[in-house]
C-alpha cells in the first residue's frame, strides 16, 4: 500500500472531511449509483450517518473505512452484510475521488480492507457487484484478485435504464 495512504474506521468526528469528499465527488458518484438526495449533504446528516456506521461496527454488522491522504478523504470502503457465523462473508463496496483516480489508491485501500476482513474478522469470502459499464471498478476487482462468478441481467435501474451487474468473489487462503 502507498505509505502516504492511511485507512481508518469512520468516526463521527470525520464528518467535515467526509462531507467535503462527498460534495466534491457528488456528480461523479451519481453517474454510478443512486443519488443520496440533497438532504444528505449537510454536516449533521453526514455526522449522523457516521454515528450509525460506528454503531454497526460495534455490533460487527458493517465496517466503514476511510482512505486518507494526510487530512483529506480520498475514498470510502465498506463491508456490509457481515456474517461471521455460518457463511463467514461480507459484501464489499467502495467509492473514490475522481481527482485522485488512476493512482492506485482504490486498489491499495480495497486490498487493505480485504486483508483486515480475512485476518481480523476471520471471513472466508468477500463478494462485490459492479455495474457492467464501470470499467475502472472491474479493473480494481482484477487487481485485487477477485474472480467474476456471475452476470445478472437488467438488475439495476440507473437514469431510466436497466443495466447488467457483474458479480465477483474473493476467497481467503485456506
Order of alpha helices (4+ residues) and beta strands (2+ residues): beta-alpha-alpha-beta-beta-beta-alpha-beta-alpha-beta-beta
